[in-house]
Amino acid sequence: MSVIGWIVVGLLAGGIARWVVKDDRSGCIYTMVVGVLGALIGGALMNAIDSRGVDEFSIRGILVSALGAILLLLVLQALSGRDSGSRTRSRRR
């Protein structure tokens, strides 16, 4: 896959992951980096499972990348000790 393909997949996967996890950080570069790292993580996991990682621009590639990005964001939130803002805000009221 070309560099442009990785950027597009990264933006799509990062956007999906940020929407699912409800990540409040913003920025195109942040979203792209999360998506590309998610593609690497998801591709490695899928390569271990069925020897087909993320190697082409397809719906499967975007979904695998989004899954990896979701895992990445959840690990980052766990390491930083952040709880999702909606639950903590509703308890304070």
Backbone atoms as SQL, in Angstrom:
CREATE TABLE atoms (id INTEGER PRIMARY KEY, chain TEXT, resi INTEGER, resn TEXT, atom TEXT, x REAL, y REAL, z REAL);
INSERT INTO atoms VALUES
  (1, 'A', 1, 'MET', 'N', 0.849, -1.162, 0.000),
  (2, 'A', 1, 'MET', 'CA', 0.000, 0.000, 0.000),
  (3, 'A', 1, 'MET', 'C', 0.903, 1.236, 0.000),
  (4, 'A', 2, 'SER', 'N', 0.508, 2.264, -0.705),
  (5, 'A', 2, 'SER', 'CA', 1.315, 3.478, -0.800),
  (6, 'A', 2, 'SER', 'C', 1.168, 4.331, 0.460),
  (7, 'A', 3, 'VAL', 'N', 1.997, 5.338, 0.559),
  (8, 'A', 3, 'VAL', 'CA', 1.953, 6.253, 1.700),
  (9, 'A', 3, 'VAL', 'C', 0.598, 6.956, 1.755),
  (10, 'A', 4, 'ILE', 'N', 0.085, 7.362, 0.613),
  (11, 'A', 4, 'ILE', 'CA', -1.229, 8.019, 0.565),
  (12, 'A', 4, 'ILE', 'C', -2.304, 7.064, 1.069),
  (13, 'A', 5, 'GLY', 'N', -2.210, 5.801, 0.692),
  (14, 'A', 5, 'GLY', 'CA', -3.170, 4.801, 1.165),
  (15, 'A', 5, 'GLY', 'C', -3.133, 4.645, 2.670),
  (16, 'A', 6, 'TRP', 'N', -1.912, 4.612, 3.255),
  (17, 'A', 6, 'TRP', 'CA', -1.784, 4.505, 4.703),
  (18, 'A', 6, 'TRP', 'C', -2.374, 5.735, 5.396),
  (19, 'A', 7, 'ILE', 'N', -2.182, 6.910, 4.820),
  (20, 'A', 7, 'ILE', 'CA', -2.725, 8.135, 5.419),
  (21, 'A', 7, 'ILE', 'C', -4.247, 8.101, 5.400),
  (22, 'A', 8, 'VAL', 'N', -4.832, 7.699, 4.269),
  (23, 'A', 8, 'VAL', 'CA', -6.294, 7.641, 4.162),
  (24, 'A', 8, 'VAL', 'C', -6.855, 6.596, 5.125),
  (25, 'A', 9, 'VAL', 'N', -6.252, 5.407, 5.145),
  (26, 'A', 9, 'VAL', 'CA', -6.705, 4.364, 6.075),
  (27, 'A', 9, 'VAL', 'C', -6.524, 4.838, 7.516),
  (28, 'A', 10, 'GLY', 'N', -5.414, 5.512, 7.794),
  (29, 'A', 10, 'GLY', 'CA', -5.170, 6.031, 9.134),
  (30, 'A', 10, 'GLY', 'C', -6.209, 7.040, 9.561),
  (31, 'A', 11, 'LEU', 'N', -6.576, 7.952, 8.672),
  (32, 'A', 11, 'LEU', 'CA', -7.601, 8.936, 9.010),
  (33, 'A', 11, 'LEU', 'C', -8.954, 8.277, 9.256),
  (34, 'A', 12, 'LEU', 'N', -9.326, 7.348, 8.391),
  (35, 'A', 12, 'LEU', 'CA', -10.613, 6.662, 8.563),
  (36, 'A', 12, 'LEU', 'C', -10.624, 5.814, 9.833),
  (37, 'A', 13, 'ALA', 'N', -9.600, 5.005, 10.022),
  (38, 'A', 13, 'ALA', 'CA', -9.546, 4.126, 11.192),
  (39, 'A', 13, 'ALA', 'C', -9.425, 4.938, 12.486),
  (40, 'A', 14, 'GLY', 'N', -8.608, 5.971, 12.477),
  (41, 'A', 14, 'GLY', 'CA', -8.463, 6.818, 13.657),
  (42, 'A', 14, 'GLY', 'C', -9.753, 7.539, 14.001),
  (43, 'A', 15, 'GLY', 'N', -10.467, 8.002, 12.992),
  (44, 'A', 15, 'GLY', 'CA', -11.756, 8.657, 13.228),
  (45, 'A', 15, 'GLY', 'C', -12.780, 7.704, 13.812),
  (46, 'A', 16, 'ILE', 'N', -12.835, 6.496, 13.273),
  (47, 'A', 16, 'ILE', 'CA', -13.758, 5.488, 13.802),
  (48, 'A', 16, 'ILE', 'C', -13.401, 5.151, 15.251),
  (49, 'A', 17, 'ALA', 'N', -12.117, 4.945, 15.508),
  (50, 'A', 17, 'ALA', 'CA', -11.677, 4.588, 16.856),
  (51, 'A', 17, 'ALA', 'C', -11.959, 5.709, 17.854),
  (52, 'A', 18, 'ARG', 'N', -11.687, 6.942, 17.458),
  (53, 'A', 18, 'ARG', 'CA', -11.948, 8.062, 18.367),
  (54, 'A', 18, 'ARG', 'C', -13.434, 8.209, 18.635),
  (55, 'A', 19, 'TRP', 'N', -14.270, 7.902, 17.654),
  (56, 'A', 19, 'TRP', 'CA', -15.721, 7.970, 17.831),
  (57, 'A', 19, 'TRP', 'C', -16.198, 6.867, 18.776),
  (58, 'A', 20, 'VAL', 'N', -15.676, 5.650, 18.619),
  (59, 'A', 20, 'VAL', 'CA', -16.086, 4.521, 19.453),
  (60, 'A', 20, 'VAL', 'C', -15.629, 4.711, 20.897),
  (61, 'A', 21, 'VAL', 'N', -14.385, 5.125, 21.087),
  (62, 'A', 21, 'VAL', 'CA', -13.806, 5.254, 22.428),
  (63, 'A', 21, 'VAL', 'C', -14.212, 6.578, 23.080),
  (64, 'A', 22, 'LYS', 'N', -14.740, 7.493, 22.317),
  (65, 'A', 22, 'LYS', 'CA', -15.116, 8.837, 22.790),
  (66, 'A', 22, 'LYS', 'C', -13.892, 9.614, 23.260),
  (67, 'A', 23, 'ASP', 'N', -12.823, 9.549, 22.455),
  (68, 'A', 23, 'ASP', 'CA', -11.590, 10.261, 22.757),
  (69, 'A', 23, 'ASP', 'C', -11.804, 11.737, 22.462),
  (70, 'A', 24, 'ASP', 'N', -11.460, 12.608, 23.417),
  (71, 'A', 24, 'ASP', 'CA', -11.733, 14.033, 23.262),
  (72, 'A', 24, 'ASP', 'C', -10.576, 14.832, 22.684),
  (73, 'A', 25, 'ARG', 'N', -9.453, 14.182, 22.420),
  (74, 'A', 25, 'ARG', 'CA', -8.349, 14.915, 21.786),
  (75, 'A', 25, 'ARG', 'C', -8.719, 15.212, 20.346),
  (76, 'A', 26, 'SER', 'N', -8.205, 16.297, 19.825),
  (77, 'A', 26, 'SER', 'CA', -8.566, 16.653, 18.453),
  (78, 'A', 26, 'SER', 'C', -7.317, 16.867, 17.619),
  (79, 'A', 27, 'GLY', 'N', -7.524, 16.873, 16.336),
  (80, 'A', 27, 'GLY', 'CA', -6.438, 17.132, 15.413),
  (81, 'A', 27, 'GLY', 'C', -6.322, 16.061, 14.360),
  (82, 'A', 28, 'CYS', 'N', -6.083, 16.506, 13.166),
  (83, 'A', 28, 'CYS', 'CA', -5.973, 15.610, 12.025),
  (84, 'A', 28, 'CYS', 'C', -4.738, 14.717, 12.138),
  (85, 'A', 29, 'ILE', 'N', -3.632, 15.291, 12.561),
  (86, 'A', 29, 'ILE', 'CA', -2.391, 14.528, 12.682),
  (87, 'A', 29, 'ILE', 'C', -2.533, 13.454, 13.764),
  (88, 'A', 30, 'TYR', 'N', -3.117, 13.814, 14.906),
  (89, 'A', 30, 'TYR', 'CA', -3.343, 12.857, 15.990),
  (90, 'A', 30, 'TYR', 'C', -4.210, 11.697, 15.510),
  (91, 'A', 31, 'THR', 'N', -5.293, 12.011, 14.819),
  (92, 'A', 31, 'THR', 'CA', -6.194, 10.984, 14.306),
  (93, 'A', 31, 'THR', 'C', -5.469, 10.068, 13.329),
  (94, 'A', 32, 'MET', 'N', -4.666, 10.652, 12.452),
  (95, 'A', 32, 'MET', 'CA', -3.941, 9.867, 11.464),
  (96, 'A', 32, 'MET', 'C', -2.905, 8.954, 12.136),
  (97, 'A', 33, 'VAL', 'N', -2.183, 9.478, 13.114),
  (98, 'A', 33, 'VAL', 'CA', -1.171, 8.678, 13.803),
  (99, 'A', 33, 'VAL', 'C', -1.832, 7.529, 14.558),
  (100, 'A', 34, 'VAL', 'N', -2.931, 7.804, 15.245),
  (101, 'A', 34, 'VAL', 'CA', -3.657, 6.742, 15.948),
  (102, 'A', 34, 'VAL', 'C', -4.116, 5.679, 14.958),
  (103, 'A', 35, 'GLY', 'N', -4.628, 6.098, 13.809),
  (104, 'A', 35, 'GLY', 'CA', -5.099, 5.150, 12.800),
  (105, 'A', 35, 'GLY', 'C', -3.983, 4.318, 12.189),
  (106, 'A', 36, 'VAL', 'N', -2.867, 4.945, 11.874),
  (107, 'A', 36, 'VAL', 'CA', -1.746, 4.201, 11.274),
  (108, 'A', 36, 'VAL', 'C', -1.144, 3.235, 12.296),
  (109, 'A', 37, 'LEU', 'N', -0.977, 3.679, 13.547),
  (110, 'A', 37, 'LEU', 'CA', -0.493, 2.769, 14.584),
  (111, 'A', 37, 'LEU', 'C', -1.499, 1.642, 14.816),
  (112, 'A', 38, 'GLY', 'N', -2.789, 1.984, 14.748),
  (113, 'A', 38, 'GLY', 'CA', -3.819, 0.959, 14.862),
  (114, 'A', 38, 'GLY', 'C', -3.761, -0.040, 13.724),
  (115, 'A', 39, 'ALA', 'N', -3.435, 0.434, 12.527),
  (116, 'A', 39, 'ALA', 'CA', -3.283, -0.470, 11.380),
  (117, 'A', 39, 'ALA', 'C', -2.123, -1.429, 11.611),
  (118, 'A', 40, 'LEU', 'N', -1.040, -0.924, 12.175),
  (119, 'A', 40, 'LEU', 'CA', 0.098, -1.795, 12.471),
  (120, 'A', 40, 'LEU', 'C', -0.261, -2.828, 13.539),
  (121, 'A', 41, 'ILE', 'N', -0.942, -2.392, 14.594),
  (122, 'A', 41, 'ILE', 'CA', -1.345, -3.299, 15.669),
  (123, 'A', 41, 'ILE', 'C', -2.364, -4.316, 15.158),
  (124, 'A', 42, 'GLY', 'N', -3.413, -3.820, 14.498),
  (125, 'A', 42, 'GLY', 'CA', -4.441, -4.718, 13.968),
  (126, 'A', 42, 'GLY', 'C', -3.891, -5.658, 12.918),
  (127, 'A', 43, 'GLY', 'N', -3.015, -5.165, 12.066),
  (128, 'A', 43, 'GLY', 'CA', -2.399, -6.003, 11.044),
  (129, 'A', 43, 'GLY', 'C', -1.550, -7.099, 11.644),
  (130, 'A', 44, 'ALA', 'N', -0.805, -6.765, 12.704),
  (131, 'A', 44, 'ALA', 'CA', 0.024, -7.773, 13.367),
  (132, 'A', 44, 'ALA', 'C', -0.845, -8.839, 14.027),
  (133, 'A', 45, 'LEU', 'N', -1.931, -8.410, 14.669),
  (134, 'A', 45, 'LEU', 'CA', -2.834, -9.374, 15.302),
  (135, 'A', 45, 'LEU', 'C', -3.506, -10.274, 14.264),
  (136, 'A', 46, 'MET', 'N', -3.971, -9.685, 13.170),
  (137, 'A', 46, 'MET', 'CA', -4.635, -10.481, 12.138),
  (138, 'A', 46, 'MET', 'C', -3.638, -11.375, 11.411),
  (139, 'A', 47, 'ASN', 'N', -2.411, -10.923, 11.270),
  (140, 'A', 47, 'ASN', 'CA', -1.379, -11.738, 10.646),
  (141, 'A', 47, 'ASN', 'C', -1.084, -12.968, 11.499),
  (142, 'A', 48, 'ALA', 'N', -1.137, -12.801, 12.815),
  (143, 'A', 48, 'ALA', 'CA', -0.918, -13.928, 13.715),
  (144, 'A', 48, 'ALA', 'C', -2.091, -14.908, 13.680),
  (145, 'A', 49, 'ILE', 'N', -3.289, -14.391, 13.413),
  (146, 'A', 49, 'ILE', 'CA', -4.483, -15.240, 13.404),
  (147, 'A', 49, 'ILE', 'C', -4.643, -15.974, 12.081),
  (148, 'A', 50, 'ASP', 'N', -4.637, -15.231, 10.976),
  (149, 'A', 50, 'ASP', 'CA', -4.941, -15.872, 9.688),
  (150, 'A', 50, 'ASP', 'C', -3.948, -15.552, 8.584),
  (151, 'A', 51, 'SER', 'N', -2.792, -15.097, 8.927),
  (152, 'A', 51, 'SER', 'CA', -1.692, -14.774, 8.002),
  (153, 'A', 51, 'SER', 'C', -2.084, -13.790, 6.906),
  (154, 'A', 52, 'ARG', 'N', -3.059, -12.952, 7.160),
  (155, 'A', 52, 'ARG', 'CA', -3.447, -11.883, 6.243),
  (156, 'A', 52, 'ARG', 'C', -3.608, -10.609, 7.054),
  (157, 'A', 53, 'GLY', 'N', -2.623, -9.765, 7.040),
  (158, 'A', 53, 'GLY', 'CA', -2.683, -8.520, 7.797),
  (159, 'A', 53, 'GLY', 'C', -3.419, -7.450, 7.027),
  (160, 'A', 54, 'VAL', 'N', -2.965, -6.230, 7.153),
  (161, 'A', 54, 'VAL', 'CA', -3.530, -5.105, 6.415),
  (162, 'A', 54, 'VAL', 'C', -2.582, -4.824, 5.265),
  (163, 'A', 55, 'ASP', 'N', -2.963, -5.245, 4.072),
  (164, 'A', 55, 'ASP', 'CA', -2.066, -5.078, 2.937),
  (165, 'A', 55, 'ASP', 'C', -2.717, -4.385, 1.750),
  (166, 'A', 56, 'GLU', 'N', -3.975, -4.036, 1.885),
  (167, 'A', 56, 'GLU', 'CA', -4.657, -3.383, 0.773),
  (168, 'A', 56, 'GLU', 'C', -5.708, -2.424, 1.306),
  (169, 'A', 57, 'PHE', 'N', -6.120, -1.514, 0.458),
  (170, 'A', 57, 'PHE', 'CA', -7.156, -0.554, 0.810),
  (171, 'A', 57, 'PHE', 'C', -8.505, -1.235, 0.581),
  (172, 'A', 58, 'SER', 'N', -9.137, -1.655, 1.664),
  (173, 'A', 58, 'SER', 'CA', -10.427, -2.337, 1.574),
  (174, 'A', 58, 'SER', 'C', -11.206, -2.091, 2.854),
  (175, 'A', 59, 'ILE', 'N', -12.466, -2.504, 2.856),
  (176, 'A', 59, 'ILE', 'CA', -13.290, -2.372, 4.050),
  (177, 'A', 59, 'ILE', 'C', -12.679, -3.200, 5.187),
  (178, 'A', 60, 'ARG', 'N', -12.214, -4.403, 4.859),
  (179, 'A', 60, 'ARG', 'CA', -11.582, -5.260, 5.864),
  (180, 'A', 60, 'ARG', 'C', -10.355, -4.572, 6.454),
  (181, 'A', 61, 'GLY', 'N', -9.543, -3.961, 5.604),
  (182, 'A', 61, 'GLY', 'CA', -8.357, -3.267, 6.082),
  (183, 'A', 61, 'GLY', 'C', -8.689, -2.107, 7.001),
  (184, 'A', 62, 'ILE', 'N', -9.729, -1.369, 6.662),
  (185, 'A', 62, 'ILE', 'CA', -10.143, -0.241, 7.500),
  (186, 'A', 62, 'ILE', 'C', -10.677, -0.744, 8.834),
  (187, 'A', 63, 'LEU', 'N', -11.484, -1.824, 8.817),
  (188, 'A', 63, 'LEU', 'CA', -12.035, -2.360, 10.059),
  (189, 'A', 63, 'LEU', 'C', -10.948, -2.950, 10.954),
  (190, 'A', 64, 'VAL', 'N', -9.998, -3.664, 10.367),
  (191, 'A', 64, 'VAL', 'CA', -8.881, -4.208, 11.150),
  (192, 'A', 64, 'VAL', 'C', -8.057, -3.066, 11.733),
  (193, 'A', 65, 'SER', 'N', -7.822, -2.036, 10.959),
  (194, 'A', 65, 'SER', 'CA', -7.072, -0.869, 11.437),
  (195, 'A', 65, 'SER', 'C', -7.824, -0.165, 12.551),
  (196, 'A', 66, 'ALA', 'N', -9.137, -0.025, 12.399),
  (197, 'A', 66, 'ALA', 'CA', -9.951, 0.618, 13.436),
  (198, 'A', 66, 'ALA', 'C', -9.930, -0.203, 14.720),
  (199, 'A', 67, 'LEU', 'N', -9.985, -1.532, 14.600),
  (200, 'A', 67, 'LEU', 'CA', -9.910, -2.386, 15.782),
  (201, 'A', 67, 'LEU', 'C', -8.579, -2.198, 16.502),
  (202, 'A', 68, 'GLY', 'N', -7.496, -2.161, 15.758),
  (203, 'A', 68, 'GLY', 'CA', -6.183, -1.917, 16.361),
  (204, 'A', 68, 'GLY', 'C', -6.104, -0.545, 17.007),
  (205, 'A', 69, 'ALA', 'N', -6.700, 0.467, 16.365),
  (206, 'A', 69, 'ALA', 'CA', -6.691, 1.822, 16.918),
  (207, 'A', 69, 'ALA', 'C', -7.541, 1.904, 18.188),
  (208, 'A', 70, 'ILE', 'N', -8.659, 1.179, 18.219),
  (209, 'A', 70, 'ILE', 'CA', -9.486, 1.143, 19.422),
  (210, 'A', 70, 'ILE', 'C', -8.698, 0.518, 20.568),
  (211, 'A', 71, 'LEU', 'N', -8.024, -0.594, 20.292),
  (212, 'A', 71, 'LEU', 'CA', -7.194, -1.223, 21.317),
  (213, 'A', 71, 'LEU', 'C', -6.111, -0.262, 21.813),
  (214, 'A', 72, 'LEU', 'N', -5.477, 0.446, 20.886),
  (215, 'A', 72, 'LEU', 'CA', -4.441, 1.410, 21.253),
  (216, 'A', 72, 'LEU', 'C', -5.002, 2.502, 22.159),
  (217, 'A', 73, 'LEU', 'N', -6.149, 3.077, 21.803),
  (218, 'A', 73, 'LEU', 'CA', -6.735, 4.145, 22.614),
  (219, 'A', 73, 'LEU', 'C', -7.164, 3.640, 23.983),
  (220, 'A', 74, 'LEU', 'N', -7.696, 2.426, 24.053),
  (221, 'A', 74, 'LEU', 'CA', -8.093, 1.874, 25.351),
  (222, 'A', 74, 'LEU', 'C', -6.877, 1.636, 26.247),
  (223, 'A', 75, 'VAL', 'N', -5.789, 1.158, 25.670),
  (224, 'A', 75, 'VAL', 'CA', -4.559, 0.956, 26.443),
  (225, 'A', 75, 'VAL', 'C', -4.012, 2.305, 26.909),
  (226, 'A', 76, 'LEU', 'N', -4.019, 3.302, 26.030),
  (227, 'A', 76, 'LEU', 'CA', -3.528, 4.629, 26.424),
  (228, 'A', 76, 'LEU', 'C', -4.378, 5.221, 27.538),
  (229, 'A', 77, 'GLN', 'N', -5.694, 5.035, 27.471),
  (230, 'A', 77, 'GLN', 'CA', -6.565, 5.538, 28.532),
  (231, 'A', 77, 'GLN', 'C', -6.324, 4.795, 29.840),
  (232, 'A', 78, 'ALA', 'N', -6.104, 3.492, 29.766),
  (233, 'A', 78, 'ALA', 'CA', -5.841, 2.709, 30.980),
  (234, 'A', 78, 'ALA', 'C', -4.515, 3.121, 31.619),
  (235, 'A', 79, 'LEU', 'N', -3.514, 3.355, 30.788),
  (236, 'A', 79, 'LEU', 'CA', -2.205, 3.753, 31.318),
  (237, 'A', 79, 'LEU', 'C', -2.229, 5.141, 31.937),
  (238, 'A', 80, 'SER', 'N', -3.023, 6.033, 31.353),
  (239, 'A', 80, 'SER', 'CA', -3.070, 7.391, 31.884),
  (240, 'A', 80, 'SER', 'C', -4.052, 7.527, 33.031),
  (241, 'A', 81, 'GLY', 'N', -4.845, 6.486, 33.278),
  (242, 'A', 81, 'GLY', 'CA', -5.794, 6.532, 34.383),
  (243, 'A', 81, 'GLY', 'C', -7.026, 7.353, 34.094),
  (244, 'A', 82, 'ARG', 'N', -7.215, 7.697, 32.833),
  (245, 'A', 82, 'ARG', 'CA', -8.383, 8.493, 32.461),
  (246, 'A', 82, 'ARG', 'C', -9.612, 7.621, 32.404),
  (247, 'A', 83, 'ASP', 'N', -10.676, 8.124, 32.985),
  (248, 'A', 83, 'ASP', 'CA', -11.968, 7.475, 32.864),
  (249, 'A', 83, 'ASP', 'C', -12.740, 8.222, 31.801),
  (250, 'A', 84, 'SER', 'N', -13.713, 7.585, 31.199),
  (251, 'A', 84, 'SER', 'CA', -14.480, 8.305, 30.183),
  (252, 'A', 84, 'SER', 'C', -15.212, 9.447, 30.865),
  (253, 'A', 85, 'GLY', 'N', -15.166, 10.615, 30.289),
  (254, 'A', 85, 'GLY', 'CA', -15.696, 11.828, 30.888),
  (255, 'A', 85, 'GLY', 'C', -17.172, 11.783, 31.189),
  (256, 'A', 86, 'SER', 'N', -17.960, 11.061, 30.411),
  (257, 'A', 86, 'SER', 'CA', -19.398, 11.052, 30.603),
  (258, 'A', 86, 'SER', 'C', -19.781, 10.384, 31.910),
  (259, 'A', 87, 'ARG', 'N', -19.073, 9.328, 32.314),
  (260, 'A', 87, 'ARG', 'CA', -19.426, 8.643, 33.557),
  (261, 'A', 87, 'ARG', 'C', -19.048, 9.479, 34.762),
  (262, 'A', 88, 'THR', 'N', -17.896, 10.123, 34.739),
  (263, 'A', 88, 'THR', 'CA', -17.482, 10.905, 35.901),
  (264, 'A', 88, 'THR', 'C', -18.302, 12.164, 36.033),
  (265, 'A', 89, 'ARG', 'N', -18.676, 12.775, 34.939),
  (266, 'A', 89, 'ARG', 'CA', -19.498, 13.981, 34.999),
  (267, 'A', 89, 'ARG', 'C', -20.881, 13.669, 35.538),
  (268, 'A', 90, 'SER', 'N', -21.460, 12.535, 35.185),
  (269, 'A', 90, 'SER', 'CA', -22.806, 12.223, 35.628),
  (270, 'A', 90, 'SER', 'C', -22.819, 11.874, 37.112),
  (271, 'A', 91, 'ARG', 'N', -21.731, 11.351, 37.670),
  (272, 'A', 91, 'ARG', 'CA', -21.674, 11.038, 39.099),
  (273, 'A', 91, 'ARG', 'C', -21.540, 12.301, 39.933),
  (274, 'A', 92, 'ARG', 'N', -20.944, 13.321, 39.408),
  (275, 'A', 92, 'ARG', 'CA', -20.717, 14.556, 40.175),
  (276, 'A', 92, 'ARG', 'C', -21.994, 15.357, 40.337),
  (277, 'A', 93, 'ARG', 'N', -22.940, 15.182, 39.481),
  (278, 'A', 93, 'ARG', 'CA', -24.161, 16.013, 39.529),
  (279, 'A', 93, 'ARG', 'C', -25.109, 15.596, 40.593);
